[in-house]
Amino acid sequence: MIKKSISILLFTVFILCGCDAALVMNGTTMGVSSGQFIYQDGYLVANYKAEINSVWTACEKAVKDLKAVDVQKDRKIAVGSIKATIQDEKVTILVEYVAIDLTTVSVIVGIAGNNMASRMIQDKIASNIVKP
């Protein structure tokens, strides 16, 4: 019985390696894609090894490059948000300080989240981050 349980567990782990996986726990949906991004309640979350000011600037540039309209920025010392409309979709970008050289960026497109559009925005942000 124990060997069978271990075999099933190992098989499941091998199946999920390198693939997208999702989990629903207490009403919160979480998923991992390619080990770089985490989906949480419609938000695509990524950690960047950069300080918050350069990540914030990269987010502003991404929004500008994507020709966003109705842009609303709210920046504090350790957190910030950018709300805008890009191609008729509401977009929210949340930036949060984690450590000196670690910043988390969460992106949601639309009401429930559009993973492909969020991924495109995250890729744009990543390409805009200036390394010191």
Number of C-alpha atoms within 10 A of each C-alpha: 6 7 8 9 10 11 12 12 12 12 11 11 11 11 11 12 11 12 11 13 16 13 12 11 7 5 8 10 14 17 18 18 14 11 13 10 18 21 23 20 15 22 25 28 23 20 18 17 15 19 20 25 15 16 25 25 15 19 25 17 16 21 23 13 10 13 13 18 15 10 16 11 12 10 12 9 9 13 17 17 20 19 20 21 19 19 11 10 15 17 24 22 25 20 26 20 20 16 13 10 11 15 23 20 24 22 27 27 24 17 11 10 20 17 17 11 18 24 19 11 22 22 13 18 21 17 11 18 21 12 8 6
